[in-house]
Amino acid sequence: MPDDKPQDIALPVLSADSPPVSASAPEASEPAPSDVPIRKRIKGKVIAALRTVYDPEIPVDIYELGLIYGIEITDANDVKVVMTLTSPACPVAGSLPVEVERKVAAIPEVHDAEVELTWDPPWSKDRMSEAAMLQLGLY
């Protein structure tokens, strides 16, 4: 038969001078938890901006085409996009990186934007997403 008497439970006694109770404190070497969501949110906005930029010869955005090789976000919310083009002879080699930089810089949380154009490794159709390949009838 269960005992219906209330049980005594020992609880710590806290006063106004007691330090706050924390389940776990972040390690000094780990980024503060609040920093991680900000970077993820900025990266999501950068990707969304990149999906509005199209290669004029191919009706697919540059992100799905696989022209973006990297997105780096610093603690100061500076963004560096490493990208390539489908060919060194691409007619928009002068304007497409400028458009990318302008669109990334327009994101309110971004402090500064930089685009690095690289040819290594060279772009190939293998870098395209499945969605891009389906859209172009290559899958």
N, CA, C and O atoms as CSV, one atom per row, in Angstrom:
chain,resi,resn,atom,element,x,y,z
A,1,MET,N,N,0.845,-1.173,0.000
A,1,MET,CA,C,0.000,0.000,0.000
A,1,MET,C,C,0.893,1.240,0.000
A,1,MET,O,O,1.804,1.330,0.823
A,2,PRO,N,N,0.654,2.220,-0.919
A,2,PRO,CA,C,1.514,3.389,-1.001
A,2,PRO,C,C,1.400,4.263,0.225
A,2,PRO,O,O,0.344,4.356,0.851
A,3,ASP,N,N,2.511,4.904,0.558
A,3,ASP,CA,C,2.559,5.807,1.696
A,3,ASP,C,C,2.065,7.166,1.222
A,3,ASP,O,O,2.666,7.746,0.318
A,4,ASP,N,N,0.984,7.697,1.806
A,4,ASP,CA,C,0.401,8.962,1.382
A,4,ASP,C,C,1.018,10.164,2.074
A,4,ASP,O,O,0.578,11.291,1.846
A,5,LYS,N,N,2.044,9.953,2.930
A,5,LYS,CA,C,2.695,11.067,3.601
A,5,LYS,C,C,3.583,11.809,2.617
A,5,LYS,O,O,4.245,11.180,1.791
A,6,PRO,N,N,3.610,13.139,2.690
A,6,PRO,CA,C,4.547,13.872,1.833
A,6,PRO,C,C,5.986,13.536,2.217
A,6,PRO,O,O,6.293,13.346,3.394
A,7,GLN,N,N,6.842,13.466,1.242
A,7,GLN,CA,C,8.254,13.165,1.467
A,7,GLN,C,C,9.026,14.461,1.670
A,7,GLN,O,O,8.708,15.475,1.050
A,8,ASP,N,N,10.018,14.437,2.516
A,8,ASP,CA,C,10.900,15.585,2.689
A,8,ASP,C,C,11.938,15.558,1.577
A,8,ASP,O,O,12.615,14.552,1.368
A,9,ILE,N,N,12.054,16.660,0.875
A,9,ILE,CA,C,13.038,16.768,-0.202
A,9,ILE,C,C,14.005,17.874,0.182
A,9,ILE,O,O,13.588,18.983,0.516
A,10,ALA,N,N,15.278,17.577,0.137
A,10,ALA,CA,C,16.287,18.581,0.479
A,10,ALA,C,C,16.547,19.466,-0.724
A,10,ALA,O,O,16.980,18.985,-1.771
A,11,LEU,N,N,16.284,20.755,-0.582
A,11,LEU,CA,C,16.537,21.730,-1.629
A,11,LEU,C,C,17.622,22.684,-1.170
A,11,LEU,O,O,17.696,22.991,0.019
A,12,PRO,N,N,18.449,23.155,-2.057
A,12,PRO,CA,C,19.477,24.108,-1.637
A,12,PRO,C,C,18.831,25.423,-1.226
A,12,PRO,O,O,17.811,25.828,-1.784
A,13,VAL,N,N,19.416,26.061,-0.279
A,13,VAL,CA,C,18.918,27.347,0.179
A,13,VAL,C,C,19.674,28.423,-0.579
A,13,VAL,O,O,20.902,28.489,-0.523
A,14,LEU,N,N,18.934,29.267,-1.289
A,14,LEU,CA,C,19.548,30.330,-2.070
A,14,LEU,C,C,19.215,31.665,-1.450
A,14,LEU,O,O,18.106,31.875,-0.958
A,15,SER,N,N,20.162,32.552,-1.475
A,15,SER,CA,C,19.927,33.907,-0.998
A,15,SER,C,C,20.195,34.864,-2.149
A,15,SER,O,O,20.597,34.444,-3.234
A,16,ALA,N,N,19.974,36.126,-1.913
A,16,ALA,CA,C,20.214,37.129,-2.946
A,16,ALA,C,C,21.684,37.180,-3.341
A,16,ALA,O,O,22.021,37.610,-4.444
A,17,ASP,N,N,22.567,36.737,-2.433
A,17,ASP,CA,C,24.001,36.750,-2.710
A,17,ASP,C,C,24.490,35.489,-3.399
A,17,ASP,O,O,25.655,35.417,-3.789
A,18,SER,N,N,23.628,34.493,-3.558
A,18,SER,CA,C,24.040,33.227,-4.169
A,18,SER,C,C,24.319,33.432,-5.644
A,18,SER,O,O,23.612,34.192,-6.306
A,19,PRO,N,N,25.345,32.762,-6.178
A,19,PRO,CA,C,25.613,32.865,-7.617
A,19,PRO,C,C,24.505,32.161,-8.390
A,19,PRO,O,O,23.883,31.237,-7.867
A,20,PRO,N,N,24.251,32.578,-9.621
A,20,PRO,CA,C,23.218,31.908,-10.410
A,20,PRO,C,C,23.575,30.450,-10.643
A,20,PRO,O,O,24.743,30.099,-10.812
A,21,VAL,N,N,22.558,29.614,-10.649
A,21,VAL,CA,C,22.757,28.189,-10.880
A,21,VAL,C,C,22.739,27.965,-12.381
A,21,VAL,O,O,21.840,28.441,-13.074
A,22,SER,N,N,23.728,27.241,-12.884
A,22,SER,CA,C,23.835,26.969,-14.313
A,22,SER,C,C,24.019,25.479,-14.511
A,22,SER,O,O,24.780,24.836,-13.787
A,23,ALA,N,N,23.313,24.923,-15.506
A,23,ALA,CA,C,23.447,23.497,-15.793
A,23,ALA,C,C,24.842,23.189,-16.301
A,23,ALA,O,O,25.454,22.204,-15.887
A,24,SER,N,N,25.346,24.020,-17.191
A,24,SER,CA,C,26.700,23.828,-17.699
A,24,SER,C,C,27.191,25.136,-18.272
A,24,SER,O,O,26.443,25.850,-18.939
A,25,ALA,N,N,28.410,25.444,-18.023
A,25,ALA,CA,C,29.006,26.658,-18.561
A,25,ALA,C,C,29.792,26.294,-19.799
A,25,ALA,O,O,30.446,25.251,-19.825
A,26,PRO,N,N,29.745,27.142,-20.849
A,26,PRO,CA,C,30.511,26.816,-22.055
A,26,PRO,C,C,32.004,26.890,-21.777
A,26,PRO,O,O,32.462,27.719,-20.991
A,27,GLU,N,N,32.748,26.022,-22.427
A,27,GLU,CA,C,34.193,26.026,-22.306
A,27,GLU,C,C,34.733,27.307,-22.933
A,27,GLU,O,O,34.119,27.859,-23.846
A,28,ALA,N,N,35.859,27.773,-22.454
A,28,ALA,CA,C,36.454,28.999,-22.976
A,28,ALA,C,C,36.809,28.867,-24.453
A,28,ALA,O,O,36.788,29.863,-25.176
A,29,SER,N,N,37.135,27.661,-24.918
A,29,SER,CA,C,37.542,27.487,-26.308
A,29,SER,C,C,36.353,27.344,-27.262
A,29,SER,O,O,36.523,27.456,-28.476
A,30,GLU,N,N,35.164,27.101,-26.734
A,30,GLU,CA,C,33.987,26.941,-27.579
A,30,GLU,C,C,33.375,28.299,-27.875
A,30,GLU,O,O,33.453,29.200,-27.040
A,31,PRO,N,N,32.760,28.468,-29.061
A,31,PRO,CA,C,32.068,29.725,-29.311
A,31,PRO,C,C,30.843,29.811,-28.419
A,31,PRO,O,O,30.230,28.792,-28.098
A,32,ALA,N,N,30.485,31.023,-28.020
A,32,ALA,CA,C,29.284,31.201,-27.210
A,32,ALA,C,C,28.093,30.690,-28.006
A,32,ALA,O,O,28.027,30.914,-29.215
A,33,PRO,N,N,27.154,30.011,-27.363
A,33,PRO,CA,C,26.017,29.449,-28.093
A,33,PRO,C,C,25.260,30.484,-28.908
A,33,PRO,O,O,24.698,30.154,-29.953
A,34,SER,N,N,25.236,31.734,-28.447
A,34,SER,CA,C,24.498,32.757,-29.194
A,34,SER,C,C,25.177,33.106,-30.516
A,34,SER,O,O,24.517,33.610,-31.425
A,35,ASP,N,N,26.495,32.846,-30.645
A,35,ASP,CA,C,27.210,33.150,-31.887
A,35,ASP,C,C,26.854,32.171,-33.003
A,35,ASP,O,O,26.779,32.557,-34.170
A,36,VAL,N,N,26.640,30.932,-32.653
A,36,VAL,CA,C,26.400,29.912,-33.670
A,36,VAL,C,C,25.126,30.194,-34.460
A,36,VAL,O,O,25.168,30.161,-35.690
A,37,PRO,N,N,23.993,30.470,-33.809
A,37,PRO,CA,C,22.793,30.735,-34.602
A,37,PRO,C,C,22.923,31.971,-35.493
A,37,PRO,O,O,22.356,32.002,-36.586
A,38,ILE,N,N,23.654,32.979,-35.047
A,38,ILE,CA,C,23.822,34.184,-35.869
A,38,ILE,C,C,24.563,33.829,-37.155
A,38,ILE,O,O,24.158,34.245,-38.241
A,39,ARG,N,N,25.640,33.068,-37.038
A,39,ARG,CA,C,26.393,32.679,-38.238
A,39,ARG,C,C,25.548,31.806,-39.152
A,39,ARG,O,O,25.575,31.975,-40.371
A,40,LYS,N,N,24.801,30.880,-38.577
A,40,LYS,CA,C,23.930,30.026,-39.395
A,40,LYS,C,C,22.881,30.863,-40.106
A,40,LYS,O,O,22.582,30.643,-41.279
A,41,ARG,N,N,22.325,31.829,-39.381
A,41,ARG,CA,C,21.304,32.693,-39.982
A,41,ARG,C,C,21.907,33.523,-41.115
A,41,ARG,O,O,21.299,33.662,-42.176
A,42,ILE,N,N,23.102,34.072,-40.891
A,42,ILE,CA,C,23.762,34.857,-41.939
A,42,ILE,C,C,24.077,33.965,-43.131
A,42,ILE,O,O,23.855,34.362,-44.275
A,43,LYS,N,N,24.593,32.761,-42.876
A,43,LYS,CA,C,24.914,31.856,-43.982
A,43,LYS,C,C,23.652,31.527,-44.788
A,43,LYS,O,O,23.696,31.483,-46.017
A,44,GLY,N,N,22.549,31.301,-44.110
A,44,GLY,CA,C,21.287,31.046,-44.812
A,44,GLY,C,C,20.879,32.218,-45.689
A,44,GLY,O,O,20.398,32.026,-46.806
A,45,LYS,N,N,21.069,33.429,-45.185
A,45,LYS,CA,C,20.731,34.621,-45.973
A,45,LYS,C,C,21.684,34.792,-47.147
A,45,LYS,O,O,21.277,35.221,-48.227
A,46,VAL,N,N,22.958,34.454,-46.934
A,46,VAL,CA,C,23.928,34.534,-48.037
A,46,VAL,C,C,23.537,33.543,-49.132
A,46,VAL,O,O,23.534,33.891,-50.313
A,47,ILE,N,N,23.213,32.327,-48.748
A,47,ILE,CA,C,22.804,31.316,-49.739
A,47,ILE,C,C,21.548,31.772,-50.465
A,47,ILE,O,O,21.447,31.619,-51.683
A,48,ALA,N,N,20.594,32.328,-49.736
A,48,ALA,CA,C,19.370,32.834,-50.384
A,48,ALA,C,C,19.710,33.933,-51.392
A,48,ALA,O,O,19.125,33.982,-52.474
A,49,ALA,N,N,20.646,34.813,-51.046
A,49,ALA,CA,C,21.055,35.873,-51.976
A,49,ALA,C,C,21.747,35.277,-53.199
A,49,ALA,O,O,21.521,35.726,-54.323
A,50,LEU,N,N,22.592,34.265,-52.980
A,50,LEU,CA,C,23.298,33.635,-54.104
A,50,LEU,C,C,22.317,32.940,-55.048
A,50,LEU,O,O,22.571,32.848,-56.249
A,51,ARG,N,N,21.220,32.461,-54.518
A,51,ARG,CA,C,20.218,31.792,-55.359
A,51,ARG,C,C,19.425,32.771,-56.221
A,51,ARG,O,O,18.587,32.356,-57.022
A,52,THR,N,N,19.685,34.068,-56.061
A,52,THR,CA,C,19.032,35.060,-56.921
A,52,THR,C,C,19.951,35.513,-58.053
A,52,THR,O,O,19.570,36.350,-58.870
A,53,VAL,N,N,21.154,34.960,-58.096
A,53,VAL,CA,C,22.134,35.325,-59.127
A,53,VAL,C,C,22.198,34.191,-60.146
A,53,VAL,O,O,22.412,33.034,-59.785
A,54,TYR,N,N,22.012,34.530,-61.412
A,54,TYR,CA,C,21.979,33.525,-62.485
A,54,TYR,C,C,23.097,33.746,-63.485
A,54,TYR,O,O,23.453,34.878,-63.812
A,55,ASP,N,N,23.636,32.647,-63.956
A,55,ASP,CA,C,24.546,32.698,-65.091
A,55,ASP,C,C,23.652,33.020,-66.283
A,55,ASP,O,O,22.666,32.316,-66.504
A,56,PRO,N,N,23.961,34.061,-67.063
A,56,PRO,CA,C,23.055,34.463,-68.143
A,56,PRO,C,C,22.920,33.424,-69.263
A,56,PRO,O,O,21.947,33.457,-70.016
A,57,GLU,N,N,23.873,32.513,-69.379
A,57,GLU,CA,C,23.807,31.513,-70.440
A,57,GLU,C,C,23.114,30.231,-70.010
A,57,GLU,O,O,22.723,29.418,-70.847
A,58,ILE,N,N,22.960,30.048,-68.685
A,58,ILE,CA,C,22.366,28.829,-68.151
A,58,ILE,C,C,21.252,29.251,-67.194
A,58,ILE,O,O,21.516,29.998,-66.252
A,59,PRO,N,N,20.025,28.798,-67.406
A,59,PRO,CA,C,18.909,29.264,-66.566
A,59,PRO,C,C,18.847,28.609,-65.184
A,59,PRO,O,O,17.789,28.143,-64.763
A,60,VAL,N,N,19.971,28.574,-64.487
A,60,VAL,CA,C,20.053,27.997,-63.146
A,60,VAL,C,C,20.882,28.962,-62.301
A,60,VAL,O,O,21.840,29.561,-62.789
A,61,ASP,N,N,20.502,29.109,-61.020
A,61,ASP,CA,C,21.255,30.035,-60.169
A,61,ASP,C,C,22.657,29.501,-59.890
A,61,ASP,O,O,22.906,28.300,-60.003
A,62,ILE,N,N,23.562,30.394,-59.529
A,62,ILE,CA,C,24.974,30.032,-59.373
A,62,ILE,C,C,25.219,29.090,-58.209
A,62,ILE,O,O,26.198,28.343,-58.225
A,63,TYR,N,N,24.354,29.104,-57.196
A,63,TYR,CA,C,24.526,28.193,-56.068
A,63,TYR,C,C,24.232,26.758,-56.502
A,63,TYR,O,O,25.004,25.849,-56.197
A,64,GLU,N,N,23.139,26.553,-57.201
A,64,GLU,CA,C,22.772,25.213,-57.670
A,64,GLU,C,C,23.713,24.728,-58.774
A,64,GLU,O,O,23.911,23.525,-58.944
A,65,LEU,N,N,24.286,25.663,-59.517
A,65,LEU,CA,C,25.257,25.293,-60.555
A,65,LEU,C,C,26.567,24.781,-59.958
A,65,LEU,O,O,27.370,24.156,-60.651
A,66,GLY,N,N,26.775,25.047,-58.690
A,66,GLY,CA,C,28.012,24.604,-58.049
A,66,GLY,C,C,29.168,25.569,-58.250
A,66,GLY,O,O,30.332,25.180,-58.145
A,67,LEU,N,N,28.855,26.819,-58.538
A,67,LEU,CA,C,29.907,27.813,-58.737
A,67,LEU,C,C,30.437,28.359,-57.412
A,67,LEU,O,O,31.474,29.022,-57.391
A,68,ILE,N,N,29.740,28.088,-56.309
A,68,ILE,CA,C,30.171,28.572,-55.004
A,68,ILE,C,C,31.007,27.486,-54.333
A,68,ILE,O,O,30.516,26.391,-54.058
A,69,TYR,N,N,32.256,27.797,-54.077
A,69,TYR,CA,C,33.172,26.831,-53.471
A,69,TYR,C,C,33.250,26.992,-51.959
A,69,TYR,O,O,33.631,26.049,-51.266
A,70,GLY,N,N,32.902,28.150,-51.434
A,70,GLY,CA,C,32.970,28.339,-49.999
A,70,GLY,C,C,32.357,29.644,-49.552
A,70,GLY,O,O,32.337,30.629,-50.291
A,71,ILE,N,N,31.848,29.634,-48.305
A,71,ILE,CA,C,31.310,30.826,-47.660
A,71,ILE,C,C,31.933,30.871,-46.274
A,71,ILE,O,O,31.731,29.968,-45.463
A,72,GLU,N,N,32.688,31.923,-46.009
A,72,GLU,CA,C,33.334,32.085,-44.708
A,72,GLU,C,C,32.739,33.309,-44.024
A,72,GLU,O,O,32.570,34.358,-44.645
A,73,ILE,N,N,32.420,33.165,-42.725
A,73,ILE,CA,C,31.856,34.271,-41.958
A,73,ILE,C,C,32.728,34.467,-40.722
A,73,ILE,O,O,32.919,33.537,-39.939
A,74,THR,N,N,33.251,35.670,-40.551
A,74,THR,CA,C,34.117,35.965,-39.412
A,74,THR,C,C,33.291,36.375,-38.198
A,74,THR,O,O,32.074,36.541,-38.286
A,75,ASP,N,N,33.972,36.534,-37.066
A,75,ASP,CA,C,33.314,36.994,-35.847
A,75,ASP,C,C,32.706,38.384,-36.025
A,75,ASP,O,O,31.727,38.727,-35.363
A,76,ALA,N,N,33.285,39.178,-36.916
A,76,ALA,CA,C,32.800,40.543,-37.159
A,76,ALA,C,C,31.702,40.583,-38.231
A,76,ALA,O,O,31.309,41.660,-38.679
A,77,ASN,N,N,31.212,39.414,-38.637
A,77,ASN,CA,C,30.186,39.282,-39.679
A,77,ASN,C,C,30.659,39.763,-41.049
A,77,ASN,O,O,29.866,40.241,-41.860
A,78,ASP,N,N,31.966,39.629,-41.294
A,78,ASP,CA,C,32.491,39.843,-42.637
A,78,ASP,C,C,32.308,38.523,-43.373
A,78,ASP,O,O,32.563,37.456,-42.813
A,79,VAL,N,N,31.871,38.592,-44.619
A,79,VAL,CA,C,31.598,37.386,-45.395
A,79,VAL,C,C,32.522,37.347,-46.596
A,79,VAL,O,O,32.669,38.328,-47.325
A,80,LYS,N,N,33.144,36.190,-46.787
A,80,LYS,CA,C,33.974,35.963,-47.964
A,80,LYS,C,C,33.357,34.793,-48.727
A,80,LYS,O,O,33.138,33.715,-48.173
A,81,VAL,N,N,33.084,35.028,-49.999
A,81,VAL,CA,C,32.542,34.000,-50.879
A,81,VAL,C,C,33.637,33.621,-51.864
A,81,VAL,O,O,34.169,34.477,-52.571
A,82,VAL,N,N,33.970,32.340,-51.909
A,82,VAL,CA,C,34.929,31.828,-52.887
A,82,VAL,C,C,34.107,31.165,-53.974
A,82,VAL,O,O,33.313,30.262,-53.710
A,83,MET,N,N,34.307,31.622,-55.196
A,83,MET,CA,C,33.506,31.109,-56.298
A,83,MET,C,C,34.332,30.961,-57.563
A,83,MET,O,O,35.467,31.430,-57.650
A,84,THR,N,N,33.739,30.303,-58.526
A,84,THR,CA,C,34.347,30.153,-59.837
A,84,THR,C,C,33.301,30.487,-60.880
A,84,THR,O,O,32.174,30.855,-60.548
A,85,LEU,N,N,33.666,30.362,-62.109
A,85,LEU,CA,C,32.742,30.523,-63.230
A,85,LEU,C,C,32.816,29.260,-64.077
A,85,LEU,O,O,33.733,28.456,-63.915
A,86,THR,N,N,31.868,29.084,-64.968
A,86,THR,CA,C,31.851,27.869,-65.778
A,86,THR,C,C,33.056,27.776,-66.696
A,86,THR,O,O,33.457,26.684,-67.099
A,87,SER,N,N,33.637,28.935,-67.027
A,87,SER,CA,C,34.787,28.959,-67.927
A,87,SER,C,C,35.574,30.246,-67.709
A,87,SER,O,O,34.978,31.284,-67.422
A,88,PRO,N,N,36.902,30.201,-67.840
A,88,PRO,CA,C,37.673,31.445,-67.736
A,88,PRO,C,C,37.277,32.457,-68.812
A,88,PRO,O,O,37.475,33.659,-68.638
A,89,ALA,N,N,36.722,31.975,-69.914
A,89,ALA,CA,C,36.299,32.866,-70.991
A,89,ALA,C,C,34.850,33.319,-70.830
A,89,ALA,O,O,34.272,33.877,-71.762
A,90,CYS,N,N,34.267,33.089,-69.673
A,90,CYS,CA,C,32.872,33.450,-69.416
A,90,CYS,C,C,32.670,34.944,-69.678
A,90,CYS,O,O,33.431,35.767,-69.169
A,91,PRO,N,N,31.656,35.298,-70.463
A,91,PRO,CA,C,31.456,36.710,-70.806
A,91,PRO,C,C,31.080,37.593,-69.605
A,91,PRO,O,O,31.184,38.817,-69.692
A,92,VAL,N,N,30.654,37.003,-68.508
A,92,VAL,CA,C,30.286,37.805,-67.338
A,92,VAL,C,C,31.339,37.719,-66.227
A,92,VAL,O,O,31.044,37.989,-65.062
A,93,ALA,N,N,32.556,37.346,-66.594
A,93,ALA,CA,C,33.628,37.211,-65.600
A,93,ALA,C,C,33.874,38.515,-64.843
A,93,ALA,O,O,34.268,38.488,-63.677
A,94,GLY,N,N,33.651,39.630,-65.482
A,94,GLY,CA,C,33.857,40.919,-64.827
A,94,GLY,C,C,32.665,41.378,-64.007
A,94,GLY,O,O,32.833,42.099,-63.023
A,95,SER,N,N,31.458,40.970,-64.397
A,95,SER,CA,C,30.269,41.483,-63.713
A,95,SER,C,C,29.637,40.532,-62.700
A,95,SER,O,O,29.048,40.991,-61.721
A,96,LEU,N,N,29.743,39.231,-62.907
A,96,LEU,CA,C,29.078,38.286,-62.007
A,96,LEU,C,C,29.645,38.336,-60.581
A,96,LEU,O,O,28.856,38.400,-59.638
A,97,PRO,N,N,30.961,38.310,-60.376
A,97,PRO,CA,C,31.483,38.433,-59.008
A,97,PRO,C,C,31.084,39.753,-58.337
A,97,PRO,O,O,30.853,39.790,-57.128
A,98,VAL,N,N,31.006,40.820,-59.109
A,98,VAL,CA,C,30.589,42.118,-58.563
A,98,VAL,C,C,29.124,42.048,-58.109
A,98,VAL,O,O,28.768,42.590,-57.063
A,99,GLU,N,N,28.290,41.387,-58.892
A,99,GLU,CA,C,26.881,41.223,-58.523
A,99,GLU,C,C,26.754,40.394,-57.241
A,99,GLU,O,O,25.953,40.722,-56.365
A,100,VAL,N,N,27.534,39.332,-57.133
A,100,VAL,CA,C,27.522,38.490,-55.932
A,100,VAL,C,C,27.924,39.321,-54.719
A,100,VAL,O,O,27.248,39.286,-53.691
A,101,GLU,N,N,29.003,40.057,-54.830
A,101,GLU,CA,C,29.486,40.880,-53.720
A,101,GLU,C,C,28.443,41.913,-53.303
A,101,GLU,O,O,28.224,42.134,-52.112
A,102,ARG,N,N,27.808,42.538,-54.272
A,102,ARG,CA,C,26.787,43.556,-53.987
A,102,ARG,C,C,25.597,42.948,-53.249
A,102,ARG,O,O,25.099,43.537,-52.290
A,103,LYS,N,N,25.137,41.777,-53.686
A,103,LYS,CA,C,23.975,41.142,-53.055
A,103,LYS,C,C,24.296,40.650,-51.646
A,103,LYS,O,O,23.453,40.746,-50.754
A,104,VAL,N,N,25.493,40.130,-51.435
A,104,VAL,CA,C,25.881,39.672,-50.090
A,104,VAL,C,C,26.050,40.875,-49.165
A,104,VAL,O,O,25.637,40.825,-48.006
A,105,ALA,N,N,26.648,41.947,-49.663
A,105,ALA,CA,C,26.853,43.154,-48.853
A,105,ALA,C,C,25.526,43.807,-48.471
A,105,ALA,O,O,25.463,44.523,-47.471
A,106,ALA,N,N,24.485,43.581,-49.233
A,106,ALA,CA,C,23.173,44.175,-48.949
A,106,ALA,C,C,22.439,43.490,-47.798
A,106,ALA,O,O,21.420,44.001,-47.333
A,107,ILE,N,N,22.931,42.362,-47.337
A,107,ILE,CA,C,22.305,41.665,-46.209
A,107,ILE,C,C,22.583,42.493,-44.952
A,107,ILE,O,O,23.743,42.770,-44.649
A,108,PRO,N,N,21.539,42.892,-44.214
A,108,PRO,CA,C,21.735,43.809,-43.073
A,108,PRO,C,C,22.762,43.351,-42.043
A,108,PRO,O,O,23.492,44.186,-41.509
A,109,GLU,N,N,22.843,42.064,-41.748
A,109,GLU,CA,C,23.774,41.586,-40.726
A,109,GLU,C,C,25.220,41.527,-41.199
A,109,GLU,O,O,26.130,41.397,-40.379
A,110,VAL,N,N,25.447,41.620,-42.494
A,110,VAL,CA,C,26.796,41.509,-43.052
A,110,VAL,C,C,27.516,42.844,-42.915
A,110,VAL,O,O,27.034,43.874,-43.387
A,111,HIS,N,N,28.677,42.814,-42.264
A,111,HIS,CA,C,29.481,44.017,-42.080
A,111,HIS,C,C,30.240,44.364,-43.358
A,111,HIS,O,O,30.252,45.519,-43.784
A,112,ASP,N,N,30.872,43.361,-43.969
A,112,ASP,CA,C,31.642,43.574,-45.188
A,112,ASP,C,C,31.575,42.305,-46.027
A,112,ASP,O,O,31.502,41.202,-45.486
A,113,ALA,N,N,31.598,42.458,-47.339
A,113,ALA,CA,C,31.539,41.304,-48.233
A,113,ALA,C,C,32.711,41.341,-49.202
A,113,ALA,O,O,33.126,42.399,-49.676
A,114,GLU,N,N,33.229,40.153,-49.477
A,114,GLU,CA,C,34.346,40.011,-50.410
A,114,GLU,C,C,34.100,38.761,-51.244
A,114,GLU,O,O,33.633,37.747,-50.726
A,115,VAL,N,N,34.412,38.831,-52.528
A,115,VAL,CA,C,34.308,37.673,-53.411
A,115,VAL,C,C,35.683,37.373,-53.956
A,115,VAL,O,O,36.362,38.248,-54.493
A,116,GLU,N,N,36.086,36.117,-53.810
A,116,GLU,CA,C,37.354,35.656,-54.380
A,116,GLU,C,C,37.015,34.733,-55.540
A,116,GLU,O,O,36.300,33.747,-55.364
A,117,LEU,N,N,37.514,35.042,-56.696
A,117,LEU,CA,C,37.306,34.222,-57.883
A,117,LEU,C,C,38.481,33.254,-58.008
A,117,LEU,O,O,39.641,33.663,-57.956
A,118,THR,N,N,38.176,31.982,-58.170
A,118,THR,CA,C,39.216,30.969,-58.283
A,118,THR,C,C,38.933,30.060,-59.472
A,118,THR,O,O,37.789,29.911,-59.902
A,119,TRP,N,N,39.982,29.465,-59.987
A,119,TRP,CA,C,39.839,28.508,-61.098
A,119,TRP,C,C,40.314,27.127,-60.683
A,119,TRP,O,O,40.412,26.220,-61.510
A,120,ASP,N,N,40.608,26.970,-59.398
A,120,ASP,CA,C,41.137,25.703,-58.904
A,120,ASP,C,C,40.285,25.198,-57.750
A,120,ASP,O,O,40.271,25.830,-56.694
A,121,PRO,N,N,39.599,24.127,-57.902
A,121,PRO,CA,C,39.551,23.254,-59.070
A,121,PRO,C,C,38.630,23.839,-60.137
A,121,PRO,O,O,37.722,24.609,-59.829
A,122,PRO,N,N,38.868,23.471,-61.380
A,122,PRO,CA,C,38.005,23.962,-62.449
A,122,PRO,C,C,36.576,23.450,-62.254
A,122,PRO,O,O,36.364,22.346,-61.754
A,123,TRP,N,N,35.610,24.264,-62.653
A,123,TRP,CA,C,34.208,23.861,-62.554
A,123,TRP,C,C,33.924,22.752,-63.559
A,123,TRP,O,O,34.477,22.733,-64.658
A,124,SER,N,N,33.048,21.826,-63.160
A,124,SER,CA,C,32.553,20.800,-64.077
A,124,SER,C,C,31.088,20.536,-63.731
A,124,SER,O,O,30.606,20.953,-62.678
A,125,LYS,N,N,30.395,19.851,-64.615
A,125,LYS,CA,C,28.978,19.530,-64.382
A,125,LYS,C,C,28.789,18.697,-63.125
A,125,LYS,O,O,27.693,18.678,-62.564
A,126,ASP,N,N,29.821,18.012,-62.671
A,126,ASP,CA,C,29.723,17.192,-61.469
A,126,ASP,C,C,29.445,18.014,-60.216
A,126,ASP,O,O,28.996,17.467,-59.209
A,127,ARG,N,N,29.702,19.303,-60.263
A,127,ARG,CA,C,29.485,20.180,-59.107
A,127,ARG,C,C,28.036,20.636,-59.000
A,127,ARG,O,O,27.640,21.203,-57.982
A,128,MET,N,N,27.248,20.396,-60.030
A,128,MET,CA,C,25.855,20.843,-60.044
A,128,MET,C,C,25.009,20.010,-59.083
A,128,MET,O,O,25.271,18.827,-58.867
A,129,SER,N,N,23.989,20.654,-58.512
A,129,SER,CA,C,23.062,19.937,-57.640
A,129,SER,C,C,22.147,19.066,-58.506
A,129,SER,O,O,22.053,19.257,-59.719
A,130,GLU,N,N,21.480,18.112,-57.864
A,130,GLU,CA,C,20.520,17.272,-58.588
A,130,GLU,C,C,19.408,18.124,-59.183
A,130,GLU,O,O,18.958,17.871,-60.301
A,131,ALA,N,N,18.963,19.136,-58.436
A,131,ALA,CA,C,17.898,20.013,-58.915
A,131,ALA,C,C,18.327,20.725,-60.207
A,131,ALA,O,O,17.541,20.836,-61.148
A,132,ALA,N,N,19.570,21.203,-60.247
A,132,ALA,CA,C,20.065,21.884,-61.444
A,132,ALA,C,C,20.147,20.915,-62.621
A,132,ALA,O,O,19.786,21.263,-63.746
A,133,MET,N,N,20.625,19.697,-62.356
A,133,MET,CA,C,20.741,18.714,-63.422
A,133,MET,C,C,19.359,18.354,-63.962
A,133,MET,O,O,19.185,18.202,-65.171
A,134,LEU,N,N,18.383,18.219,-63.079
A,134,LEU,CA,C,17.018,17.922,-63.524
A,134,LEU,C,C,16.463,19.073,-64.344
A,134,LEU,O,O,15.833,18.859,-65.379
A,135,GLN,N,N,16.698,20.288,-63.883
A,135,GLN,CA,C,16.190,21.466,-64.568
A,135,GLN,C,C,16.776,21.582,-65.986
A,135,GLN,O,O,16.098,22.025,-66.913
A,136,LEU,N,N,18.019,21.185,-66.132
A,136,LEU,CA,C,18.659,21.273,-67.444
A,136,LEU,C,C,18.528,19.981,-68.270
A,136,LEU,O,O,19.046,19.893,-69.383
A,137,GLY,N,N,17.836,18.991,-67.712
A,137,GLY,CA,C,17.624,17.740,-68.433
A,137,GLY,C,C,18.873,16.894,-68.541
A,137,GLY,O,O,19.011,16.132,-69.498
A,138,LEU,N,N,19.780,17.000,-67.598
A,138,LEU,CA,C,21.028,16.256,-67.626
A,138,LEU,C,C,21.014,15.039,-66.712
A,138,LEU,O,O,22.026,14.347,-66.595
A,139,TYR,N,N,19.899,14.769,-66.070
A,139,TYR,CA,C,19.842,13.692,-65.096
A,139,TYR,C,C,18.955,12.576,-65.551
A,139,TYR,O,O,18.797,11.584,-64.840
